[in-house]
Amino acid sequence: MGQRVRTPQGELDLVLERGSAWLCVEVKSGRWRGPQARHRPASHYTRRQSERQERAARALASQLGRPLPERWLVELFFEASGRCAYEVWTRADELHGGSRRGGARGKNRP
């Protein structure tokens, strides 16, 4: 549906649609340092950002006359060559307390 979608409440990195389902996705990326690395791109996804993303998703849903979308955070890990080495999808509602919809990580993406 769009990337960098602006609403009065903030910007959504990606808005995706498949059939009647739709998702608002926050994208964080970082350099691949192996599976044991302590630093993850999601560590930069703050409660404040999550709340702003939720407000933006609500505003877009209201504007489009649709139910609330699922909100996801995707972490992309890149090798030095620029190739995407790994990705992790997490329901945004799982982060910062409050799991409204359950969750999935890794290959269990939408």
Backbone as CSV, one residue per row, in Angstrom:
resi,resn,N_x,N_y,N_z,CA_x,CA_y,CA_z,C_x,C_y,C_z
1,MET,0.827,-1.194,0.000,0.000,0.000,0.000,0.870,1.256,0.000
2,GLY,2.040,1.166,0.631,2.903,2.330,0.617,4.085,2.204,1.548
3,GLN,5.062,3.050,1.321,6.200,3.154,2.221,6.344,4.601,2.644
4,ARG,6.846,4.776,3.863,6.951,6.108,4.463,5.606,6.839,4.401
5,VAL,4.568,6.157,4.868,3.204,6.691,4.849,3.052,7.669,6.007
6,ARG,2.724,8.893,5.672,2.590,9.939,6.686,1.138,10.090,7.121
7,THR,0.969,10.239,8.434,-0.337,10.540,9.009,-0.120,11.732,9.939
8,PRO,-1.186,12.363,10.405,-1.012,13.465,11.366,-0.327,13.007,12.656
9,GLN,-0.368,11.712,12.950,0.205,11.182,14.196,1.631,10.652,14.029
10,GLY,2.140,10.606,12.813,3.492,10.103,12.590,3.587,9.337,11.287
11,GLU,4.781,8.815,11.046,5.058,8.113,9.801,5.139,6.604,10.033
12,LEU,4.649,5.845,9.069,4.729,4.385,9.084,5.713,3.970,7.998
13,ASP,6.711,3.163,8.347,7.728,2.773,7.363,7.109,2.046,6.174
14,LEU,6.310,1.029,6.454,5.649,0.259,5.398,4.208,-0.030,5.794
15,VAL,3.328,0.029,4.831,1.952,-0.411,5.024,1.708,-1.446,3.933
16,LEU,1.478,-2.686,4.364,1.340,-3.807,3.445,-0.070,-4.368,3.505
17,GLU,-0.514,-4.926,2.390,-1.849,-5.510,2.328,-1.783,-6.841,1.600
18,ARG,-2.467,-7.822,2.164,-2.623,-9.125,1.514,-4.068,-9.539,1.727
19,GLY,-4.831,-9.548,0.646,-6.255,-9.831,0.770,-6.915,-8.764,1.619
20,SER,-7.647,-9.188,2.638,-8.298,-8.214,3.520,-7.429,-7.859,4.728
21,ALA,-6.296,-8.569,4.905,-5.397,-8.279,6.030,-4.436,-7.160,5.643
22,TRP,-4.098,-6.344,6.639,-3.088,-5.321,6.389,-2.197,-5.137,7.594
23,LEU,-0.968,-4.693,7.328,0.061,-4.584,8.359,0.724,-3.222,8.290
24,CYS,1.106,-2.717,9.448,1.978,-1.558,9.534,3.306,-2.087,10.067
25,VAL,4.386,-1.798,9.354,5.685,-2.380,9.667,6.710,-1.292,9.958
26,GLU,7.397,-1.419,11.077,8.535,-0.568,11.426,9.787,-1.355,11.057
27,VAL,10.702,-0.748,10.331,11.909,-1.435,9.879,13.118,-0.878,10.620
28,LYS,13.910,-1.776,11.192,15.180,-1.417,11.817,16.247,-2.301,11.189
29,SER,17.397,-1.725,10.892,18.444,-2.522,10.258,19.775,-2.311,10.967
30,GLY,20.654,-3.272,10.767,21.976,-3.203,11.358,22.917,-4.159,10.656
31,ARG,24.150,-4.124,11.060,25.164,-4.975,10.471,25.127,-6.357,11.113
32,TRP,25.258,-7.397,10.293,25.274,-8.779,10.774,26.579,-9.045,11.491
33,ARG,26.499,-9.418,12.762,27.690,-9.717,13.554,27.629,-11.135,14.104
34,GLY,26.782,-11.954,13.503,26.663,-13.343,13.923,25.501,-13.535,14.871
35,PRO,25.076,-14.783,15.033,23.883,-15.056,15.840,24.051,-14.758,17.324
36,GLN,25.267,-14.667,17.817,25.500,-14.420,19.238,25.698,-12.935,19.573
37,ALA,25.582,-12.062,18.588,25.820,-10.631,18.813,24.834,-10.059,19.828
38,ARG,25.331,-9.172,20.668,24.469,-8.551,21.679,23.645,-7.413,21.110
39,HIS,24.208,-6.684,20.174,23.488,-5.545,19.593,22.496,-6.033,18.546
40,ARG,21.259,-5.576,18.671,20.228,-5.882,17.684,19.548,-4.586,17.285
41,PRO,19.133,-4.480,16.037,18.437,-3.264,15.603,17.204,-2.939,16.449
42,ALA,16.532,-3.963,16.964,15.331,-3.718,17.768,15.638,-2.974,19.059
43,SER,16.896,-2.985,19.479,17.236,-2.262,20.705,17.035,-0.754,20.533
44,HIS,16.908,-0.302,19.285,16.662,1.114,19.015,15.174,1.426,18.874
45,TYR,14.334,0.418,19.062,12.881,0.611,18.951,12.348,0.871,20.349
46,THR,12.125,2.123,20.658,11.744,2.530,22.000,10.238,2.455,22.214
47,ARG,9.838,2.498,23.468,8.414,2.537,23.811,7.755,3.751,23.144
48,ARG,8.435,4.858,23.134,7.889,6.073,22.529,7.641,5.876,21.028
49,GLN,8.579,5.216,20.346,8.384,4.937,18.924,7.209,3.991,18.707
50,SER,7.095,2.986,19.561,5.996,2.027,19.459,4.653,2.735,19.637
51,GLU,4.574,3.610,20.611,3.335,4.349,20.855,3.005,5.272,19.689
52,ARG,4.030,5.912,19.113,3.814,6.795,17.960,3.341,5.977,16.753
53,GLN,3.939,4.790,16.562,3.518,3.930,15.461,2.064,3.490,15.650
54,GLU,1.695,3.170,16.883,0.311,2.763,17.145,-0.657,3.910,16.859
55,ARG,-0.310,5.115,17.280,-1.182,6.275,16.997,-1.310,6.505,15.490
56,ALA,-0.198,6.385,14.772,-0.222,6.565,13.315,-1.076,5.484,12.655
57,ALA,-0.966,4.241,13.131,-1.772,3.143,12.580,-3.253,3.386,12.839
58,ARG,-3.574,3.858,14.040,-4.974,4.169,14.361,-5.506,5.290,13.457
59,ALA,-4.689,6.313,13.245,-5.103,7.432,12.393,-5.341,6.960,10.963
60,LEU,-4.458,6.110,10.449,-4.623,5.607,9.089,-5.859,4.721,8.980
61,ALA,-6.075,3.860,9.973,-7.261,2.993,9.974,-8.531,3.836,9.969
62,SER,-8.549,4.883,10.771,-9.704,5.768,10.829,-9.923,6.465,9.484
63,GLN,-8.832,6.948,8.907,-8.908,7.650,7.625,-9.432,6.726,6.528
64,LEU,-9.030,5.460,6.546,-9.432,4.506,5.513,-10.736,3.771,5.840
65,GLY,-11.240,3.969,7.070,-12.454,3.278,7.483,-12.262,1.777,7.598
66,ARG,-11.092,1.374,8.100,-10.760,-0.045,8.228,-10.472,-0.376,9.680
67,PRO,-10.515,-1.665,10.029,-10.133,-2.060,11.388,-8.638,-1.814,11.592
68,LEU,-8.221,-1.843,12.852,-6.806,-1.626,13.151,-5.946,-2.673,12.465
69,PRO,-4.807,-2.271,11.911,-3.905,-3.228,11.286,-3.055,-3.941,12.332
70,GLU,-2.466,-5.056,11.951,-1.444,-5.663,12.795,-0.209,-4.777,12.694
71,ARG,0.518,-4.660,13.804,1.756,-3.872,13.796,2.931,-4.816,14.000
72,TRP,3.934,-4.690,13.156,5.109,-5.551,13.200,6.390,-4.719,13.207
73,LEU,7.422,-5.290,13.792,8.775,-4.752,13.729,9.591,-5.774,12.965
74,VAL,10.298,-5.345,11.941,11.191,-6.253,11.216,12.619,-5.751,11.392
75,GLU,13.481,-6.675,11.792,14.912,-6.375,11.914,15.616,-7.001,10.719
76,LEU,16.386,-6.195,10.020,17.159,-6.676,8.880,18.639,-6.585,9.237
77,PHE,19.346,-7.674,9.049,20.781,-7.730,9.339,21.531,-7.838,8.023
78,PHE,22.463,-6.913,7.776,23.194,-6.873,6.513,24.660,-7.239,6.704
79,GLU,25.191,-7.994,5.730,26.620,-8.302,5.696,27.364,-7.075,5.183
80,ALA,28.678,-7.071,5.314,29.493,-5.948,4.836,29.296,-5.729,3.335
81,SER,28.998,-6.799,2.604,28.790,-6.702,1.153,27.482,-6.000,0.803
82,GLY,26.594,-5.840,1.795,25.297,-5.220,1.554,24.176,-6.226,1.384
83,ARG,24.514,-7.503,1.364,23.499,-8.559,1.236,22.776,-8.740,2.561
84,CYS,21.460,-8.891,2.504,20.688,-9.141,3.722,20.970,-10.569,4.169
85,ALA,21.534,-10.715,5.365,21.928,-12.024,5.868,20.836,-12.678,6.694
86,TYR,19.981,-11.891,7.319,19.027,-12.455,8.265,17.932,-11.439,8.520
87,GLU,16.737,-11.926,8.796,15.638,-11.035,9.165,14.845,-11.668,10.296
88,VAL,14.299,-10.815,11.142,13.473,-11.264,12.264,12.220,-10.399,12.283
89,TRP,11.052,-11.053,12.296,9.776,-10.359,12.383,9.197,-10.590,13.769
90,THR,8.773,-9.508,14.425,8.185,-9.579,15.762,6.943,-8.701,15.783
91,ARG,5.879,-9.206,16.371,4.697,-8.357,16.535,5.064,-7.206,17.462
92,ALA,4.772,-5.990,17.042,5.135,-4.811,17.823,4.441,-4.806,19.173
93,ASP,3.266,-5.424,19.262,2.532,-5.453,20.524,3.238,-6.295,21.581
94,GLU,4.159,-7.175,21.168,4.918,-7.987,22.125,5.984,-7.173,22.841
95,LEU,6.417,-6.117,22.220,7.494,-5.307,22.771,6.937,-4.274,23.742
96,HIS,7.724,-3.890,24.702,7.365,-2.827,25.642,6.100,-3.136,26.418
97,GLY,5.877,-4.393,26.726,4.721,-4.790,27.529,3.454,-4.838,26.714
98,GLY,2.610,-5.781,27.044,1.306,-5.834,26.406,1.276,-6.626,25.128
99,SER,0.940,-7.859,25.213,0.786,-8.687,24.026,-0.700,-8.823,23.729
100,ARG,-1.184,-8.076,22.763,-2.609,-8.119,22.443,-2.944,-9.246,21.483
101,ARG,-1.972,-9.683,20.677,-2.292,-10.639,19.631,-1.391,-11.860,19.609
102,GLY,-0.618,-12.114,20.613,0.326,-13.236,20.535,1.533,-12.807,19.746
103,GLY,2.313,-13.751,19.212,3.465,-13.287,18.477,4.183,-14.350,17.693
104,ALA,5.104,-13.878,16.877,5.916,-14.761,16.055,7.275,-14.131,15.868
105,ARG,8.294,-14.963,15.715,9.646,-14.455,15.486,10.257,-15.246,14.350
106,GLY,11.288,-14.695,13.763,12.034,-15.412,12.751,11.199,-15.729,11.521
107,LYS,11.177,-16.989,11.145,10.501,-17.397,9.914,8.981,-17.278,10.000
108,ASN,8.421,-17.161,11.179,6.965,-17.081,11.332,6.463,-15.670,11.079
109,ARG,6.764,-15.177,9.955,6.342,-13.814,9.632,4.993,-13.826,8.958
110,PRO,4.366,-12.657,8.854,3.031,-12.586,8.246,3.056,-12.963,6.770
